[in-house]
Amino acid sequence: YESFDGTSMAAPIVSGAIALMKSMKPSLKNKEILKILNQTSKPLNDRSCPPLLQLEKTLKKKRGKKLGKP
């Protein structure tokens, strides 16, 4: 195993998270997806790094009453 970082490693993870969100509610719009990702990501102490995706929290938020159920 090797450790890699950067957008080449992050893009497939975030894309997969969005695919899961869309599989739960295909009608989600890009604006809604970005809002959910921003609300559920965990800020890191290192300002040079973007927030950390928290998939479980993201999917729970997607199921919330505010955005409706699939």
C-alpha positions as CSV (number, residue, x, y, z in Angstrom):
1,Y,0.0,0.0,0.0
2,E,1.1,3.5,-0.7
3,S,-0.3,6.9,0.5
4,F,-1.3,9.5,-2.1
5,D,-3.0,12.8,-1.8
6,G,-4.3,15.6,-4.0
7,T,-7.3,16.2,-6.2
8,S,-6.5,13.0,-8.2
9,M,-7.2,11.0,-5.1
10,A,-10.1,13.1,-3.7
11,A,-12.1,13.4,-6.9
12,P,-13.2,9.7,-7.1
13,I,-14.1,9.7,-3.4
14,V,-16.3,12.8,-3.7
15,S,-17.8,11.5,-7.0
16,G,-18.7,8.3,-5.3
17,A,-20.4,10.1,-2.5
18,I,-22.4,12.2,-4.9
19,A,-23.4,9.0,-6.8
20,L,-24.6,7.5,-3.6
21,M,-26.6,10.7,-2.8
22,K,-28.1,10.6,-6.3
23,S,-29.0,6.9,-6.0
24,M,-31.0,7.8,-2.9
25,K,-32.7,10.8,-4.5
26,P,-32.1,11.2,-8.3
27,S,-33.9,14.6,-8.3
28,L,-31.1,16.2,-6.2
29,K,-29.8,19.3,-7.9
30,N,-26.1,20.4,-8.0
31,K,-26.9,23.3,-5.6
32,E,-28.5,21.0,-3.1
33,I,-25.6,18.5,-3.3
34,L,-23.0,21.3,-2.7
35,K,-25.0,22.6,0.2
36,I,-25.2,19.1,1.9
37,L,-21.4,18.5,1.3
38,N,-20.5,21.9,2.8
39,Q,-22.8,21.4,5.8
40,T,-21.5,17.9,6.6
41,S,-17.8,18.2,5.9
42,K,-15.4,18.5,8.8
43,P,-13.0,21.5,8.7
44,L,-9.4,20.6,9.3
45,N,-6.9,22.5,11.4
46,D,-4.6,22.8,8.3
47,R,-6.0,25.8,6.3
48,S,-4.2,24.5,3.2
49,C,-6.5,21.4,3.1
50,P,-10.1,21.4,2.1
51,P,-12.7,20.1,4.6
52,L,-12.9,16.3,5.2
53,L,-15.8,14.5,3.6
54,Q,-17.9,12.6,6.2
55,L,-19.9,10.2,4.1
56,E,-22.1,8.8,6.8
57,K,-23.1,12.2,8.0
58,T,-23.6,13.4,4.4
59,L,-26.0,10.5,3.7
60,K,-27.9,11.0,6.9
61,K,-28.3,14.7,6.0
62,K,-29.6,13.7,2.6
63,R,-32.3,11.6,4.2
64,G,-33.3,14.5,6.5
65,K,-36.8,16.0,6.4
66,K,-35.5,19.2,4.9
67,L,-34.6,17.7,1.6
68,G,-37.2,15.0,1.6
69,K,-37.0,11.2,1.4
70,P,-36.3,9.3,-1.8
